[in-house]
Amino acid sequence: MQRFVILSGCSGGGKSSLLDQLARRGYRVVEEPGRRIVREETEQGGSALPWADVAAFLRRAITISLRDRDAAPSQDWVFFDRGLIDAASALQHVTGEPVLEELGRKHRYYPQVFLTPPWPEIYSTDAERRHSFDDAIAEYERLLKTYPSLGYKVILLPKIGIRERADFVLETLQQGVAAENPRSPDKRQSSPDAS
């Protein structure tokens, strides 16, 4: 089974900080496609932006997410900030195109998905995140239904410090591996905490 782990949930809930912490510990992480697209489109004067042409933006996010999956090593833990399921769910929600089921079933991730809950105390907008907190909550509520509908187990991340959150994610994954293989130890390489 590929160890591609999705970190998703409410925008502004601390995903990027968690990804940074996991990267400092030596794990491979993949930045959210949306932020990369916004930077590229802004630099090039393009219109595939969530506030200009959301459907083009989401189609590009799907393409980039598939490319990210293909480039990721399949034997190690790889943590994805959003990605394919989020983009497909949003595209289907916005346009009605039935893309989620096919993409979601064909391109599987690790069965446990971590979602950041709404956290108004740390939510902020920036040049790449312009939507309101209410929009972020609506997206979060849609994702809470989307992932289980595709057979994923949703685990809500507690509102705790970033190091503790990283510990929580890694301990939860280790418990999942142990439950899958009760007689064999988890053979993943441990990475020193460089923080």
C-alpha angles and dihedrals in degrees: 000000000000114000096222106145122195121215107193140137134102119009112248092024096121103270096134093050090049091050090051090052092049090048090052087055091057101261124135112249132186120212120233110275092222095063091048091050093049091051093048095044092047092050092048097040091245128157102219089109128130091241095044110033109000095177092055089046092053094045089053090048090055092050092049092046091054090049090049091053092049091051096048121099109249100212101055132061110272119185118210123200098219112310138151103001093046092049094045092047091050094046091051090047093049101039106018091236107151096231102124101075096049097042093040095052097040098048108045128189130195108303094242114074122189118216127192110222122223108287109182093181092067101029115117138158126232140170091291098037111052102150123108126256089249089057089049091053092049090052091048092052090051091051091049086064098035100059097050090046087062093048100263125138109231117217116190114220114233119240096250137121118302096250090049090048091053090048089050092052095047094044091049091051092047090052089050092052091047090051091051093049107026094171100044126065121241103268097195115128111254115230122210116245102249093186 
